[in-house]
Amino acid sequence: MTALWSGGPAGPAEDRTATGHVCGPHRGRGRLVGRTAEMGRIAAALAAGRSGRGGALFVTGEPGVGKTRLATEALAEAAAADMVTVRGRASTVGPPVPYRPLVEALLLLARAGLLPDPEELGGYGPVMARLLSDTPGTTQAPGTADAPGTADAPGTAHRGPSPLTVAETMLRLLAAVGRRRGCLLVLDDLHDADAGTLAVVEYLLDNIGHQPAVLLLVAGHTPRAAAELALRARQREAAESLDLTPLTHPDVRLLVAAELGAAPEEVCPELLHRALTGSAGIPFVVKELVHDHAGRPTHHGGRTPSVPPTVADDVRRRTASLGPLGLRFLGAAALFGRRFPLPVLEHAMGVDHTALSEVLRAALASSLITPDGPGTHWYAFRYPLAAEALLDDLGPGERARHARSAARALAHLHPGLPGAWRAHAARLHEHAGEAREAVRLYCEAARWATEETTPEQAPDEALYLLTRAHRLLEPGTAAPELHATVLEMLLDAVARTARLDRLPAPPAVDQGIPVARRAGIHARLSAIATLTGRPAEALRHLDTARSLLPGRPADGHSALVDLAAAHAELGRPAPDRLHTAARLARRAVGAARAGDQPDAACGALLLLGQLARQHDESAAAAHFERARAIALAHRLPVPRTAADVQLAITAAGEDERPTRLEQARQEARRRGLLPPAHEAGFALALERVRRCAFDEARDEITEGTAEASGLGLDRHLALFRLADAVRYAHQGRRAEMSGALERLEPLLDAAPGLRAMSYGLARAFCSLLEERHDAAEQELARALAYDNENPATGDFGRHGIVVLLGVLAGRMGRRHCAGPADAGAGGTRWNRQFAGLAHAVLLGREGHREQATAAADEALAAAAPYPMARRLCLRLVARPAYEDGWGAPVEWLREAEEHFHAAGHHQVAAAGRALLRGMGASVRQRRTGTEQVPPHLRRSGITVREFEVARLVAERISNRDIAGRLHISPRTVEKHVASVLQKTGHPNRGAFATAARDLVPRVPA
């Protein structure tokens, strides 16, 4: 049974919830997010209360953190358990009312018909009646008796009951109301309660333990009597404490989705970003952002949406309580953004230190600001929207006046504006209306952020600063040279991070910018278009850039044009595109050196290395090392990280584990450099597929696909979709592979070389696992044909599986397979297994049996990290090895058959068994229980029944006893023992028993 609560005015603690379409939320109470532990403790207290073991819980926290929302959920939980639920709230609105939350609770019980008769409370019934009917100073009705503790002294005005009497009355009332199924009393906003109410609460805390009732007491962190009461109650263990903290990022995502009635992945990215960055995890702010979003969408490139009115009103209300100086102080602080330096503000305002300290303490108490780091120099607004709300309330003149004062103070206290002070100064000059100086300082700050700040902060910080600078570049507000600098830096930052949402749309290029720099800007735009898979747009910008540099001067600007042209060439379907791209990249290296552009030189060298990797790995590594050396010499962290990624990709096939590649990818991600991170992710996914770590590959592919899709990076999306197809192919899952290839098809125009890779890496391998060798040969032939039309930058099998199958079919010979020591892609560990075995097959045909065996051993050692490919190689070369008398074909086939049977590739496993029969070797029966046979015995052909016998032989049990245990004849046992000895190569059962001691079950000590 529930007594409903009618709340007061809306505030940050009020529950407001939404469900519905992602762009149109509706009000209502949704599910509670992020408070599972707290609700567990409340549920336990309610269960104890229903059993007559009452208790109390204090719910505390800053404004908006969800205290009232948690209390509402507690009331619902109690009502669902058929407990009586009642709620009262303290308030500062209107004239003071003694015991207001208690009186409100009594009135609600009365309206619900749950109030006990006064007689049930004995002598305290009149106290309850007076609480419901009297106000201070009223005259007592004639003939009514005084309740305990309420008698008036002669000649005095009538007074209300004492707190002690009221407390005992409430205790007896709760016992009466909750005697059947228990009672929950919620007292909200106790930080606004009068002293009498708090005295009653303290009495209840000390005496509720033997009553069928639970107290849920809601109070803020404000240093008032209620906070002191909560502290004392915790110290003497009279109440539990639930101190609510802000929501974590995952919980914010869930809350936004819950408010919209949508799945988390369906939430608008702009709204989610705004909620994560602007709310500091305060549920009230998150909810108001959601409700405000439908009417105030974020526009691309536009101004940040305004603060929701309810949030702005709450900030104004709390700021107003600080007085005029507090309003001025926080308004000036908001000019710095979320964080602000107190010494600079104090110097700029020129007010008395004592007065400002009082305002600071009050602002901290109101949860508007919080200390930021050790010491007392830096503070931060509790959530960014508070600073935005205060900034919006400043008039243009007042804002400019405060900003100029703060800028002067900053320059005085920090001469030369070292380090991060430039960004603060730029923001202040922007607020002061001094656009040119603001732009100059933003550019300097972005350059410092890229080179000096921690990797995690640098990309986002630089992009943020440059975006603000570009926004100030209205026509006529900046010199053309400054305009060029801002645009160049912004485009470089966008290209590094792939944050295309920060790209100006359309990016206007001021015609007053010098011609050479305009060419460089168009080259940058071309590179970004190539990155996003828009080749026509890339070529259009290139044509513009080339027209601006008619004489092709060998300088930094022409280096950028040639480098952009080389990248664009990779997206052009043509047989000579790789050669053309390499020629352009070499020319870019020379121009960059002549123009003293180390960044461009690094980019060109990295591209040369990628182009060379297919044919000469040592040359590729040399290009990457040279780029890395230049980056280190000129302190360029971005190209250094990109070089580390390329070196790790090159070395991945040689490492026992791709640890170096994992670390390089993580470093690129840490620096916000998504293009090299995605390249590393693609290479890592392929390496994990080859090593049969399919789940890890799936996770890598899923993350990369979502990111590339969300950012519009079609070339990277194509890479991850290809990797997905390869993952399915190497598991023999043709239907899923076909689906992945269908998803890849629309993206192949953005990455022409991937078509050959889709046939060589995916389709052909799937066919081999299905024992469809003719289909695999046809698919590899198509891969070669596509590669001739549009050469691939990645290996698709030309130097590996193509060579092995060609040698086995007799189409290829010594000139196609000179040996595994060749440079280029044929020298990678992955390809050495195939090329090395092809070499072994040729040696065997030529009668060099020992050399063939040695070559095979070397190739199989290279195949050790690749479980599936190794067994596939064994299956492919076993027949020629058997026919030409080299290697260990029977052992190879048994190893391969066991692997493919366990992996569910039944066609290959059956083919292996057929080859074994053709060689006259024993073939295992595939029956239930084979998994019990140890792998080394399975490879020897030991059957399930033979293993049962062998295990008893290892225990040195006689044939007769074995026959009795297994219910077979002694003659059958003799046959099984003879077969075991023959297959394992032991001369007698004693030797076998000695060698097979590990088969004997261990007896626990």
Buried (B, 14 or more C-beta within 10 A) or exposed (E): BBBEBEBEEEBBBBBBBBBBEBEEBBBEBBEBBBBEEBBEEBBEBBEBBBEBBBBBBBBBBBBBBBBBBBBBBBBBBBBEBEBBBBBBBBBEEEEEBBBBBBBBBBBBBEEBEBBBEBEBBEBBBBBBBBBBEBEEEEEEEEEEEBBBBBEEEEEEEBEBBBBEBBBBBBBBBBBBBBBEBBBBBBBBBBBBBBEBBBBBBBBBBBBBEEBBBBBBBBBBBBEBBBBEBBEEBBEEEBBBBBBBEBBEEEBBBBBBBBBBBBEBEEBBEBBBEBBBBBBBBBBBBBBBBBBBBBEEEBEEBEEEBBBBEBBBBBBBEBBEBBBEBBBBBBBBBBBBBBBBBBBBBBBBBEBEEEBBEBBBEBBBBBBBBBBBEEEEEBBBBBBBBBBBBBBEBBEEEEBBBBBBBBBBBBBEBBEEBEEBBBBBBBBBBBBBEBBBBBBBBBBBBBBBBBEEBEBEEBBBBBBBBBBBBBBBBEEEEBBBEBBBBBBBBBBBBBBBBBBBBBBBEEBEBBEEBEEBBBBBBBBBBBBBBBBBBBBEBBBBBBEBBBEBBEEEBBBBBBBBBBBBBBBBBBBBEEEEBBEBBBBBBBBBBBBBBBBEBBBBBBBBBBBBBBBBBBBBBEBBBBBBBBBBBBBEEBEBBBBBBBBBBBBBBBBBBBBEEBEBBBBBBEBBBBBBBBBBBBBBBBBBBBBBBBBBBBEBBBEBBEBBBEBBBEBBBBBBBBBBBBBBBBBBBBBBBBEBBBBBBEBBEEBBBBBBBBBBBBBBBBBBBBBBBBBBBEBBBBBBEBBBEBBEBBBBBBBBBBBBBBBBBBBBEEEBEEEBBEBBEBEBBBBBBBBBBBBBBBBBBBBBBEEBBEBBBBBBEBBBEBBEBBBBBBBBBBBBBBBBBBEBEBBBBBBBBBBBBBBBBEBEBBBBBBBBBEBBEEBEBBBBEBEEEBEEBBEEBBBBBBBBBBBBBBBBBBBEBEBEEBBEEBEBEEEBBBEBBEBBBEBBEBEEBEEBBEEBEEBEEEEEE
